[in-house]
């Protein structure tokens, strides 16, 4: 098969108490795994098997909607796990922090804008910090869409992403999405975001 479910870089309980063990286990082994399996089944025996996920997403409008949904789900979750760490939280440093201060005025203003994007994304989707045309931009996408897709309203390189599908938080936070978003800031892996910003 072309794509594989990645192992998490930490144990399922490593993000407690912010992200609970059971949610992490179900999210990874059921939801993420389903996107991987579905994507592989959809592209089996086609020329898309030879493409990277980034190549598929770049021309996703040419493919069936199932490829868009499951390809996005595969890619987005790969990112999401890397953007969290049991040693996360705090603030970024280095070039990323400088760019945030230039673009948003302060880390606190950026954090508020990102949290608003996550809170106000109606239904299921994602909040993003992107590098787009040399600038940092906060945006959100519906469902499993992402900024690499040719159908995205705002295109760019993901620097940080937050899953706001209910399956990402409902066991622990129920309908309190803002509480989940607030908890996310305690596990953000700023080293990974910095690495992606530097490209």
C-alpha positions as CSV (number, residue, x, y, z in Angstrom):
1,X,0.0,0.0,0.0
2,X,1.2,3.5,-0.8
3,X,0.5,5.2,2.6
4,X,1.0,3.9,6.1
5,X,-0.4,5.0,9.5
6,X,2.5,6.6,11.3
7,X,3.4,5.7,14.8
8,X,2.9,8.5,17.4
9,X,6.1,10.1,18.7
10,X,4.8,9.6,22.2
11,X,2.5,7.3,24.1
12,X,-1.3,7.7,24.1
13,X,-1.3,8.9,27.7
14,X,1.6,11.4,27.2
15,X,-0.5,14.5,26.7
16,X,-2.6,14.0,29.8
17,X,-4.4,15.8,31.4
18,X,-4.8,18.1,28.3
19,X,-5.6,15.5,25.8
20,X,-6.9,12.3,27.4
21,X,-5.6,8.8,26.7
22,X,-8.8,7.3,25.3
23,X,-9.3,10.1,22.8
24,X,-5.7,9.8,21.6
25,X,-6.0,6.1,21.2
26,X,-9.4,6.2,19.3
27,X,-8.3,9.2,17.2
28,X,-5.1,7.5,16.1
29,X,-6.1,3.8,15.7
30,X,-9.7,4.4,14.4
31,X,-10.1,7.8,12.8
32,X,-6.6,8.3,11.3
33,X,-6.3,4.6,10.4
34,X,-9.6,4.8,8.5
35,X,-8.4,7.7,6.4
36,X,-5.2,5.8,5.6
37,X,-7.1,2.6,4.6
38,X,-9.7,4.5,2.6
39,X,-7.1,6.5,0.7
40,X,-5.1,3.4,-0.2
41,X,-8.2,1.6,-1.4
42,X,-9.3,4.6,-3.5
43,X,-5.9,4.9,-5.3
44,X,-5.1,1.2,-5.6
45,X,-4.3,0.3,-9.1
46,X,-4.2,3.9,-10.4
47,X,-1.4,6.2,-11.3
48,X,-1.9,8.0,-8.1
49,X,-0.1,5.2,-6.2
50,X,3.2,6.6,-7.4
51,X,2.5,10.1,-6.2
52,X,3.3,11.7,-2.8
53,X,0.5,12.9,-0.6
54,X,1.6,16.5,-1.4
55,X,1.3,15.9,-5.1
56,X,-2.1,14.4,-4.7
57,X,-3.4,17.3,-2.6
58,X,-1.9,19.9,-5.0
59,X,-4.3,18.7,-7.7
60,X,-7.1,17.2,-5.5
61,X,-9.8,19.0,-7.5
62,X,-9.1,16.5,-10.3
63,X,-9.9,13.5,-8.1
64,X,-13.0,12.0,-6.6
65,X,-14.2,13.6,-3.4
66,X,-13.2,10.5,-1.4
67,X,-9.6,11.2,-2.3
68,X,-9.9,14.8,-1.1
69,X,-11.5,13.8,2.2
70,X,-9.3,10.8,3.0
71,X,-6.1,12.3,1.6
72,X,-6.7,15.4,3.6
73,X,-7.5,13.3,6.7
74,X,-4.2,11.3,6.3
75,X,-2.0,14.4,5.8
76,X,-3.7,16.6,8.4
77,X,-3.4,14.0,11.1
78,X,0.2,13.3,10.3
79,X,0.9,16.9,11.0
80,X,-1.3,17.2,14.0
81,X,0.5,14.5,16.0
82,X,3.8,16.2,15.3
83,X,2.5,19.6,16.5
84,X,1.9,18.2,20.0
85,X,4.4,17.1,22.6
86,X,4.4,16.1,26.3
87,X,7.1,18.7,26.7
88,X,5.2,21.3,24.7
89,X,3.5,24.5,25.6
90,X,4.9,27.9,26.4
91,X,5.9,30.2,23.5
92,X,7.9,29.8,20.4
93,X,11.4,31.3,20.1
94,X,13.8,32.2,17.4
95,X,12.7,33.2,13.9
96,X,9.1,32.0,14.3
97,X,8.6,34.2,17.4
98,X,10.1,37.2,15.6
99,X,7.8,36.6,12.6
100,X,4.7,36.2,14.8
101,X,5.6,39.5,16.5
102,X,6.1,41.2,13.2
103,X,2.8,39.9,11.6
104,X,0.5,40.0,14.6
105,X,2.1,42.5,17.0
106,X,2.5,40.0,19.8
107,X,2.2,36.3,20.6
108,X,-0.9,37.0,22.6
109,X,-2.7,38.6,19.6
110,X,-1.6,35.6,17.4
111,X,-2.9,33.1,20.0
112,X,-6.2,34.9,20.2
113,X,-6.6,35.0,16.4
114,X,-5.8,31.3,16.1
115,X,-8.1,30.4,18.9
116,X,-10.9,32.4,17.3
117,X,-10.3,30.6,14.0
118,X,-10.6,27.3,15.7
119,X,-13.6,28.2,17.8
120,X,-15.6,29.8,14.9
121,X,-15.0,27.0,12.3
122,X,-18.5,25.8,11.9
123,X,-18.9,22.1,12.2
124,X,-15.8,20.0,11.6
125,X,-12.5,21.3,10.4
126,X,-9.0,22.7,11.2
127,X,-7.4,25.9,12.3
128,X,-4.0,26.8,10.7
129,X,-1.0,29.0,11.0
130,X,0.5,29.2,7.5
131,X,3.4,30.7,5.8
132,X,1.7,32.2,2.7
133,X,3.6,34.4,0.2
134,X,6.3,35.1,2.8
135,X,3.9,36.1,5.5
136,X,2.3,34.3,8.5
137,X,-1.5,33.9,8.1
138,X,-4.1,32.4,10.4
139,X,-7.0,30.6,8.7
140,X,-9.3,27.6,8.9
141,X,-10.6,25.0,6.6
142,X,-13.7,22.8,6.6
143,X,-13.7,19.0,7.0
144,X,-10.3,17.5,6.0
145,X,-9.4,20.3,3.6
146,X,-6.0,21.9,4.0
147,X,-3.9,24.8,2.6
148,X,-2.0,22.5,0.2
149,X,-5.1,21.7,-1.8
150,X,-5.7,23.5,-5.0
151,X,-9.3,24.2,-3.8
152,X,-8.1,26.0,-0.6
153,X,-9.2,29.6,-0.1
154,X,-5.9,30.4,1.4
155,X,-2.9,28.4,0.3
156,X,0.4,28.1,2.1
157,X,2.8,26.0,4.1
158,X,1.4,24.7,7.4
159,X,3.3,25.9,10.5
160,X,0.8,24.8,13.1
161,X,-2.6,23.0,12.9
162,X,-5.4,22.2,15.3
163,X,-8.1,19.5,14.7
164,X,-11.5,20.8,15.7
165,X,-13.5,17.8,14.7
166,X,-15.6,16.6,17.6
167,X,-13.8,13.2,17.6
168,X,-10.6,15.1,18.7
169,X,-12.1,16.3,22.0
170,X,-15.7,15.1,22.7
171,X,-14.9,12.3,25.1
172,X,-13.2,14.7,27.5
173,X,-14.6,18.1,26.7
174,X,-18.0,17.3,25.2
175,X,-19.4,20.5,23.6
176,X,-16.7,22.7,25.2
177,X,-14.5,23.3,22.2
178,X,-13.0,26.5,23.7
179,X,-11.7,24.5,26.6
180,X,-10.1,22.0,24.3
181,X,-8.5,24.8,22.3
182,X,-7.2,26.3,25.5
183,X,-5.7,23.0,26.5
184,X,-4.0,22.6,23.2
185,X,-1.7,25.6,24.0
186,X,-0.2,23.5,26.8
187,X,1.0,20.8,24.5
188,X,2.0,22.7,21.3
189,X,5.4,21.5,20.0
190,X,6.9,24.8,19.1
191,X,10.2,23.2,18.0
192,X,8.3,21.4,15.2
193,X,6.5,24.6,14.2
194,X,9.9,26.5,14.1
195,X,11.4,23.7,12.0
196,X,8.5,24.0,9.5
197,X,8.7,27.8,9.5
198,X,12.4,27.7,8.6
199,X,11.5,25.1,5.9
